Amino acid sequence: MLVIAAEATDGGLPFPSLSNLIEWPNLIDSIGLNKIGIIHLLSVLIPAIVFFLAGQQKGLVPTGIRTIAEGVIEFVEKQIILPAIGPDGLKYLPLLLSFFLFVFFGNITEVIPFFQMPANARMAGPLVLALVAWGMFIAVGVKHQGIGYFKEVAFPPGVPKALLPLVAFIELLSTFILRPFSHAVRLFANMLAGHILLVTFAVLCIGVASGILYILELVTFPGLVLFTAFEMFVSVIQAFVFTILAAVYIGGALHPSH
């Protein structure tokens, strides 16, 4: 229906092209800063301000913003680090906490007026984060196992000798080449799909706001509300998934026998 309406010359339903959904003009041409860049900056500044203010509070009992900060830290510790790495993974809390908050704030702008665009629906942000995680788990593996880390990855125990060359190729390719891209694409694709879905329902709400098709608002508007709420949930889930995968990769490098 959207394709037919978009091609109509009169009375059709104009649906924006994909480029209009994910490409934004520069707000500051001199440094090439656009809406996506601003969201990324806010994704750094907002958590930094929250934790700075929380750190200024004194006393044993947290209140206000300190409660939020400590709650997020506890969530990352108990739901991500301990299950994925174990107690010795707590030293990676700053990195994993940063992943979680940066991804979350880059996602939640999808449902915030004026922004209405998840920064992670552009591939650059997720890819940079995935490359940081990639470099980190390799560094952890080499630090704790030396150069033998690559041998441990390439030749898992219990593989028949005849299959070792094939298994080694697959393991090295999947771990050191494909892993960062799959890590990034998982986040990027989910956020882009959700963004397109919300735009679709928003356009449908506008397009059927007159005439006999107005009755379709009974479906399109509740659908828009429902998927907006769903995207809020997805924003948290995708931040959790991205961060716990990073933790699993680090844990695998730290504990290769597991």
VOBA-1610 file (N, C-alpha, C; in pm, whole numbers, padded with zeros to 5 digits, always signed):
BEGIN
Met+00082-00119+00000Met+00000+00000+00000Met+00087+00126+00000Leu+00198+00121+00077Leu+00286+00236+00083Leu+00354+00263-00050Val+00392+00157-00120Val+00458+00174-00249Val+00363+00238-00350Ile+00240+00187-00357Ile+00141+00242-00450Ile+00112+00388-00416Ala+00096+00416-00287Ala+00065+00553-00245Ala+00179+00648-00275Ala+00302+00601-00255Ala+00416+00688-00279Ala+00431+00724-00426Glu+00385+00634-00513Glu+00397+00658-00656Glu+00280+00741-00711Ala+00179+00759-00631Ala+00062+00835-00677Ala+00097+00982-00691Thr+00041+01047-00787Thr+00069+01189-00810Thr-00028+01278-00737Asp-00152+01233-00719Asp-00254+01312-00649Asp-00320+01226-00544Gly-00332+01285-00425Gly-00404+01215-00319Gly-00331+01094-00266Gly-00203+01079-00306Gly-00128+00964-00259Gly-00073+00987-00120Leu-00009+00888-00070Leu+00051+00895+00062Leu+00202+00910+00046Pro+00256+01029+00063Pro+00400+01048+00042Pro+00481+00982+00152Phe+00559+00884+00116Phe+00642+00815+00214Phe+00787+00855+00190Pro+00856+00902+00294Pro+00994+00949+00275Pro+01085+00836+00229Ser+01184+00872+00148Ser+01282+00773+00103Ser+01369+00732+00220Leu+01438+00620+00204Leu+01520+00568+00313Leu+01629+00667+00351Ser+01684+00736+00249Ser+01789+00833+00279Ser+01738+00947+00367Asn+01611+00985+00349Asn+01554+01091+00431Asn+01530+01047+00575Leu+01525+00917+00596Leu+01501+00866+00731Leu+01628+00857+00814Ile+01743+00848+00749Ile+01866+00823+00824Ile+01976+00925+00796Glu+01956+01014+00698Glu+02056+01115+00667Glu+02005+01252+00710Trp+02091+01326+00780Trp+02052+01455+00834Trp+02152+01562+00793Pro+02105+01681+00757Pro+02197+01788+00718Pro+02281+01834+00836Asn+02398+01890+00805Asn+02484+01940+00910Asn+02421+02061+00978Leu+02426+02062+01109Leu+02381+02179+01184Leu+02494+02278+01203Ile+02617+02227+01203Ile+02737+02311+01208Ile+02830+02263+01098Asp+02829+02332+00985Asp+02903+02285+00868Asp+03053+02279+00890Ser+03106+02368+00970Ser+03251+02376+00985Ser+03311+02249+01045Ile+03233+02180+01127Ile+03283+02055+01186Ile+03199+01934+01146Gly+03102+01956+01056Gly+03021+01845+01007Gly+02934+01782+01112Leu+02885+01863+01206Leu+02804+01810+01316Leu+02657+01811+01277Asn+02595+01693+01279Asn+02452+01683+01248Asn+02378+01623+01368Lys+02253+01586+01347Lys+02171+01535+01457Lys+02233+01409+01519Ile+02287+01320+01436Ile+02348+01198+01488Ile+02466+01231+01577Gly+02547+01327+01534Gly+02662+01367+01614Gly+02621+01426+01748Ile+02514+01506+01746Ile+02465+01565+01870Ile+02416+01456+01966Ile+02346+01357+01912Ile+02298+01247+01997Ile+02416+01172+02060His+02521+01148+01981His+02639+01080+02035His+02705+01164+02144Leu+02712+01295+02123Leu+02769+01382+02226Leu+02687+01377+02354Leu+02555+01383+02340Leu+02468+01376+02457Leu+02478+01240+02525Ser+02503+01135+02447Ser+02517+01002+02504Ser+02642+00990+02591Val+02736+01080+02568Val+02855+01087+02654Val+02832+01183+02770Leu+02776+01300+02740Leu+02764+01405+02840Leu+02662+01372+02949Ile+02546+01318+02910Ile+02440+01293+03009Ile+02485+01193+03116Pro+02539+01076+03079Pro+02587+00985+03185Pro+02700+01047+03268Ala+02789+01123+03201Ala+02900+01185+03274Ala+02847+01283+03378Ile+02748+01363+03341Ile+02690+01460+03435Ile+02617+01388+03548Val+02541+01283+03514Val+02468+01207+03616Val+02563+01149+03720Phe+02672+01087+03675Phe+02764+01024+03769Phe+02848+01128+03844Phe+02874+01241+03781Phe+02944+01348+03852Phe+02859+01401+03966Leu+02732+01428+03937Leu+02642+01478+04041Leu+02620+01375+04150Ala+02609+01247+04109Ala+02591+01141+04208Ala+02713+01130+04299Gly+02831+01152+04242Gly+02953+01144+04322Gly+02969+01257+04422Gln+02893+01365+04401Gln+02901+01478+04493Gln+02820+01456+04620Gln+02730+01357+04616Gln+02647+01332+04733Gln+02727+01258+04840Lys+02703+01296+04963Lys+02770+01233+05076Lys+02671+01147+05153Gly+02723+01063+05238Gly+02637+00979+05319Gly+02629+00836+05268Leu+02587+00748+05355Leu+02579+00606+05320Leu+02453+00571+05243Val+02346+00644+05265Val+02218+00613+05201Val+02203+00698+05075Pro+02197+00634+04959Pro+02183+00712+04835Pro+02044+00771+04821Thr+02038+00889+04764Thr+01909+00954+04736Thr+01915+01017+04598Gly+01797+01038+04540Gly+01786+01109+04414Gly+01869+01050+04303Ile+01952+01133+04242Ile+02028+01093+04124Ile+02132+00987+04158Arg+02178+00987+04282Arg+02274+00883+04323Arg+02209+00746+04324Thr+02082+00740+04357Thr+02009+00613+04353Thr+02006+00557+04211Ile+01982+00646+04114Ile+01980+00603+03974Ile+02116+00552+03932Ala+02221+00628+03964Ala+02357+00590+03924Ala+02397+00456+03983Glu+02371+00438+04113Glu+02408+00313+04178Glu+02323+00197+04128Gly+02198+00225+04093Gly+02112+00121+04039Gly+02162+00069+03905Val+02207+00161+03819Val+02261+00121+03689Val+02389+00041+03707Ile+02475+00086+03797Ile+02600+00013+03823Ile+02570-00128+03873Glu+02478-00138+03966Glu+02442-00269+04021Glu+02383-00360+03913Phe+02304-00302+03824Phe+02246-00381+03715Phe+02355-00438+03625Val+02450-00354+03587Val+02558-00400+03499Val+02644-00505+03570Glu+02669-00485+03698Glu+02749-00581+03773Glu+02680-00717+03782Lys+02553-00717+03827Lys+02486-00843+03860Lys+02421-00911+03740Gln+02379-00833+03639Gln+02309-00893+03526Gln+02397-00912+03403Ile+02514-00850+03403Ile+02601-00861+03284Ile+02737-00920+03321Ile+02808-00854+03412Ile+02947-00894+03438Ile+02956-01028+03510Leu+02885-01043+03621Leu+02897-01166+03698Leu+02851-01289+03620Pro+02737-01286+03548Pro+02699-01405+03470Pro+02792-01433+03351Ala+02842-01328+03287Ala+02919-01346+03164Ala+03068-01369+03187Ile+03122-01309+03292Ile+03267-01317+03316Ile+03298-01380+03450Gly+03228-01335+03553Gly+03257-01380+03688Gly+03312-01265+03772Pro+03344-01292+03897Pro+03392-01185+03986Pro+03516-01113+03935Asp+03605-01185+03865Asp+03725-01118+03817Asp+03698-01028+03697Gly+03572-01022+03654Gly+03537-00932+03545Gly+03495-00794+03594Leu+03488-00776+03727Leu+03444-00647+03780Leu+03541-00534+03745Lys+03665-00568+03716Lys+03761-00463+03678Lys+03729-00404+03541Tyr+03641-00471+03466Tyr+03600-00417+03336Tyr+03467-00341+03346Leu+03425-00315+03469Leu+03299-00242+03490Leu+03296-00106+03420Pro+03400-00022+03429Pro+03393+00108+03361Pro+03367+00097+03211Leu+03433+00003+03145Leu+03414-00014+03001Leu+03273-00062+02970Leu+03228-00166+03038Leu+03098-00224+03009Leu+02984-00130+03049Leu+03001-00058+03157Leu+02902+00042+03196Leu+02893+00152+03091Ser+03007+00192+03038Ser+03009+00294+02932Ser+02940+00244+02807Phe+02966+00118+02771Phe+02896+00058+02656Phe+02745+00066+02676Phe+02700+00020+02792Phe+02556+00011+02817Phe+02490+00148+02809Leu+02547+00247+02875Leu+02485+00379+02879Leu+02494+00450+02744Phe+02606+00436+02677Phe+02621+00502+02547Phe+02522+00445+02446Val+02508+00314+02445Val+02415+00251+02352Val+02271+00286+02389Phe+02240+00282+02518Phe+02104+00313+02561Phe+02063+00455+02521Phe+02145+00553+02551Phe+02110+00690+02518Phe+02110+00713+02367Gly+02191+00638+02294Gly+02188+00646+02149Gly+02066+00581+02088Asn+01999+00494+02165Asn+01877+00427+02119Asn+01750+00503+02157Ile+01746+00552+02281Ile+01621+00605+02335Ile+01578+00734+02266Thr+01668+00800+02195Thr+01630+00921+02122Thr+01530+00892+02011Glu+01512+00765+01979Glu+01411+00725+01881Glu+01272+00775+01920Val+01242+00781+02049Val+01108+00815+02095Val+01103+00951+02164Ile+01211+01029+02154Ile+01214+01162+02216Ile+01184+01267+02110Pro+01085+01352+02134Pro+01051+01458+02037Pro+01174+01543+02002Phe+01172+01594+01880Phe+01280+01669+01815Phe+01386+01575+01761Phe+01433+01480+01842Phe+01533+01386+01793Phe+01464+01283+01703Gln+01381+01198+01762Gln+01303+01097+01689Gln+01389+01022+01588Met+01507+00987+01633Met+01600+00913+01549Met+01703+00845+01639Pro+01715+00714+01632Pro+01819+00648+01712Pro+01955+00663+01643Ala+02052+00713+01715Ala+02184+00730+01655Ala+02243+00598+01610Asn+02204+00489+01676Asn+02259+00358+01641Asn+02191+00297+01520Ala+02097+00371+01457Ala+02043+00328+01329Ala+02137+00368+01215Arg+02247+00432+01249Arg+02357+00454+01155Arg+02470+00360+01194Met+02535+00300+01097Met+02630+00192+01123Met+02758+00240+01192Ala+02795+00366+01175Ala+02925+00413+01224Ala+02939+00396+01375Gly+02838+00439+01451Gly+02846+00429+01596Gly+02860+00287+01646Pro+02767+00197+01610Pro+02781+00058+01653Pro+02913-00007+01610Leu+02962+00029+01490Leu+03085-00032+01443Leu+03205+00012+01526Val+03210+00141+01561Val+03319+00189+01646Val+03317+00119+01781Leu+03199+00109+01842Leu+03188+00040+01971Leu+03229-00107+01959Ala+03186-00172+01851Ala+03219-00313+01832Ala+03370-00331+01813Leu+03434-00237+01745Leu+03579-00245+01726Leu+03653-00224+01857Val+03599-00137+01943Val+03659-00120+02076Val+03649-00250+02155Ala+03531-00313+02152Ala+03514-00442+02221Ala+03606-00547+02162Trp+03620-00547+02030Trp+03708-00641+01958Trp+03853-00624+02003Gly+03900-00500+02005Gly+04037-00474+02050Gly+04057-00511+02195Met+03951-00491+02276Met+03963-00520+02419Met+03976-00669+02445Phe+03891-00751+02382Phe+03899-00894+02414Phe+04026-00956+02358Ile+04078-00903+02248Ile+04206-00953+02197Ile+04318-00915+02294Ala+04315-00790+02342Ala+04417-00746+02438Ala+04412-00828+02566Val+04292-00859+02614Val+04277-00941+02734Val+04332-01081+02710Gly+04299-01138+02593Gly+04348-01272+02562Gly+04499-01279+02555Val+04560-01182+02489Val+04706-01181+02476Val+04772-01153+02611Lys+04711-01065+02691Lys+04768-01032+02822Lys+04772-01154+02913His+04667-01233+02913His+04656-01344+03007His+04711-01476+02952Gln+04724-01489+02821Gln+04768-01617+02764Gln+04888-01603+02671Gly+04925-01478+02644Gly+05033-01458+02550Gly+04989-01489+02408Ile+05085-01518+02323Ile+05054-01546+02183Ile+04978-01677+02168Gly+04980-01759+02272Gly+04907-01885+02269Gly+04756-01866+02265Tyr+04711-01743+02291Tyr+04567-01715+02284Tyr+04512-01746+02146Phe+04587-01709+02042Phe+04539-01733+01905Phe+04535-01883+01875Lys+04631-01957+01930Lys+04630-02103+01913Lys+04510-02163+01985Glu+04479-02111+02105Glu+04366-02161+02182Glu+04235-02140+02106Val+04224-02027+02038Val+04103-01998+01960Val+04097-02086+01837Ala+04209-02100+01768Ala+04210-02172+01640Ala+04195-02322+01655Phe+04246-02379+01765Phe+04245-02524+01782Phe+04174-02562+01913Pro+04042-02558+01912Pro+03969-02598+02033Pro+03990-02746+02061Pro+03989-02785+02188Pro+04014-02927+02222Pro+03901-03017+02174Gly+03939-03140+02143Gly+03840-03241+02107Gly+03807-03248+01959Val+03873-03168+01876Val+03845-03169+01732Val+03931-03275+01664Pro+03875-03362+01580Pro+03956-03461+01508Pro+04066-03394+01425Lys+04182-03456+01418Lys+04296-03396+01349Lys+04265-03366+01203Ala+04186-03451+01140Ala+04156-03430+00999Ala+04078-03301+00976Leu+04005-03256+01077Leu+03922-03136+01064Leu+03989-03011+01117Leu+04106-03026+01177Leu+04171-02912+01241Leu+04195-02793+01145Pro+04246-02816+01023Pro+04266-02700+00934Pro+04137-02623+00904Leu+04029-02698+00877Leu+03902-02633+00848Leu+03848-02561+00971Val+03855-02628+01087Val+03805-02566+01210Val+03886-02443+01245Ala+04017-02450+01229Ala+04104-02336+01259Ala+04067-02216+01172Phe+04046-02241+01043Phe+04009-02132+00952Phe+03877-02070+00994Ile+03778-02155+01024Ile+03646-02105+01062Ile+03653-02027+01193Glu+03725-02081+01292Glu+03734-02015+01423Glu+03805-01880+01413Leu+03914-01875+01341Leu+03988-01749+01327Leu+03906-01646+01250Leu+03838-01692+01145Leu+03755-01600+01067Leu+03639-01546+01150Ser+03570-01634+01220Ser+03453-01591+01295Ser+03489-01506+01416Thr+03601-01538+01482Thr+03638-01467+01605Thr+03704-01333+01577Phe+03794-01327+01483Phe+03875-01206+01466Phe+03834-01120+01346Ile+03752-01172+01256Ile+03711-01095+01139Ile+03561-01064+01143Leu+03480-01168+01157Leu+03336-01150+01149Leu+03272-01101+01278Arg+03332-01133+01391Arg+03270-01100+01520Arg+03239-00951+01536Pro+03333-00859+01509Pro+03298-00718+01529Pro+03186-00671+01437Phe+03179-00725+01315Phe+03074-00683+01223Phe+02938-00737+01266Ser+02934-00863+01309Ser+02806-00917+01356Ser+02762-00846+01484His+02858-00811+01568His+02828-00738+01692His+02764-00603+01660Ala+02821-00534+01560Ala+02770-00402+01522Ala+02638-00412+01446Val+02630-00504+01353Val+02510-00516+01268Val+02388-00554+01350Arg+02406-00634+01452Arg+02293-00674+01536Arg+02224-00552+01597Leu+02303-00459+01647Leu+02248-00336+01706Leu+02194-00244+01598Phe+02272-00222+01494Phe+02233-00131+01386Phe+02103-00175+01319Ala+02094-00303+01285Ala+01978-00352+01210Ala+01850-00344+01294Asn+01860-00378+01422Asn+01741-00371+01507Asn+01690-00229+01524Met+01781-00134+01542Met+01738+00004+01562Met+01687+00065+01431Leu+01749+00032+01319Leu+01700+00084+01191Leu+01563+00028+01158Ala+01543-00101+01183Ala+01412-00162+01157Ala+01304-00098+01242Gly+01333-00074+01369Gly+01236-00010+01456Gly+01205+00132+01412His+01306+00204+01368His+01287+00341+01321His+01196+00345+01198Ile+01221+00257+01103Ile+01139+00251+00982Ile+00996+00213+01017Leu+00980+00122+01112Leu+00846+00081+01154Leu+00768+00197+01214Leu+00831+00275+01300Leu+00764+00390+01360Leu+00728+00495+01256Val+00819+00520+01163Val+00792+00617+01057Val+00675+00570+00972Thr+00670+00441+00943Thr+00562+00386+00863Thr+00427+00410+00929Phe+00416+00380+01056Phe+00289+00400+01125Phe+00256+00549+01140Ala+00357+00633+01158Ala+00333+00777+01166Ala+00280+00832+01034Val+00339+00787+00923Val+00291+00830+00791Val+00149+00781+00766Leu+00120+00659+00806Leu-00015+00606+00790Leu-00117+00686+00870Cys-00078+00725+00991Cys-00169+00806+01074Cys-00201+00939+01005Ile-00101+01000+00945Ile-00123+01128+00876Ile-00202+01108+00748Gly-00168+01002+00675Gly-00226+00983+00543Gly-00374+00946+00545Val-00421+00886+00655Val-00562+00843+00659Val-00645+00935+00748Ala-00593+01056+00775Ala-00660+01146+00869Ala-00781+01217+00810Ser-00818+01185+00689Ser-00935+01249+00629Ser-01010+01149+00542Gly-01139+01177+00518Gly-01218+01091+00430Gly-01256+00961+00497Ile-01301+00868+00412Ile-01351+00741+00462Ile-01240+00658+00526Leu-01114+00685+00483Leu-01004+00609+00538Leu-00973+00646+00683Tyr-01043+00746+00733Tyr-01021+00789+00871Tyr-01042+00673+00969Ile-01126+00579+00932Ile-01154+00466+01021Ile-01028+00383+01047Leu-00932+00391+00952Leu-00808+00316+00971Leu-00726+00369+01088Glu-00757+00491+01134Glu-00690+00544+01252Glu-00711+00454+01373Leu-00820+00379+01372Leu-00846+00287+01482Leu-00739+00179+01492Val-00666+00159+01381Val-00559+00061+01380Val-00422+00130+01382Thr-00406+00232+01297Thr-00274+00292+01282Thr-00228+00368+01405Phe-00318+00446+01468Phe-00275+00523+01585Phe-00242+00434+01705Pro-00329+00337+01741Pro-00289+00245+01849Pro-00160+00170+01816Gly-00145+00137+01685Gly-00022+00070+01645Gly+00100+00157+01668Leu+00088+00286+01637Leu+00198+00379+01659Leu+00232+00390+01807Val+00130+00400+01891Val+00152+00408+02035Val+00218+00279+02086Leu+00168+00166+02039Leu+00219+00037+02083Leu+00366+00020+02044Phe+00398+00052+01919Phe+00535+00033+01873Phe+00630+00137+01933Thr+00578+00254+01971Thr+00661+00351+02042Thr+00702+00295+02178Ala+00604+00237+02250Ala+00634+00173+02378Ala+00730+00056+02358Phe+00709-00019+02251Phe+00796-00134+02223Phe+00939-00088+02196Glu+00955+00024+02125Glu+01088+00075+02096Glu+01161+00120+02222Met+01086+00170+02319Met+01148+00204+02447Met+01205+00080+02512Phe+01131-00029+02506Phe+01178-00157+02559Phe+01298-00208+02480Val+01292-00196+02348Val+01401-00241+02262Val+01528-00162+02289Ser+01514-00033+02320Ser+01630+00050+02348Ser+01711-00007+02464Val+01641-00052+02567Val+01709-00111+02683Val+01765-00248+02648Ile+01684-00328+02580Ile+01726-00465+02547Ile+01850-00465+02458Gln+01852-00378+02356Gln+01966-00375+02267Gln+02092-00327+02337Ala+02077-00232+02431Ala+02193-00191+02510Ala+02244-00307+02594Phe+02150-00383+02650Phe+02186-00499+02731Phe+02254-00606+02646Val+02197-00635+02530Val+02252-00740+02442Val+02392-00703+02394Phe+02408-00578+02350Phe+02540-00536+02302Phe+02644-00549+02412Thr+02607-00504+02533Thr+02702-00504+02644Thr+02734-00645+02692Ile+02632-00730+02700Ile+02659-00866+02750Ile+02739-00947+02647Leu+02721-00919+02518Leu+02806-00986+02418Leu+02951-00942+02433Ala+02972-00813+02456Ala+03108-00765+02481Ala+03167-00834+02603Ala+03085-00849+02707Ala+03131-00917+02828Ala+03163-01064+02801Val+03080-01130+02722Val+03104-01270+02688Val+03235-01285+02611Tyr+03260-01193+02518Tyr+03386-01198+02441Tyr+03507-01179+02533Ile+03497-01084+02625Ile+03606-01062+02719Ile+03622-01182+02811Gly+03510-01236+02858Gly+03516-01354+02943Gly+03577-01473+02872Gly+03547-01489+02743Gly+03604-01598+02666Gly+03755-01586+02651Ala+03802-01461+02640Ala+03947-01438+02631Ala+04014-01456+02767Leu+03939-01425+02874Leu+03994-01435+03010Leu+03993-01578+03059His+03891-01654+03019His+03878-01794+03063His+03861-01882+02940Pro+03966-01908+02864Pro+03952-01982+02738Pro+03902-02124+02756Ser+03931-02185+02869Ser+03887-02325+02889Ser+03736-02335+02903His+03666-02220+02927His+03521-02219+02941His+03454-02168+02815
//
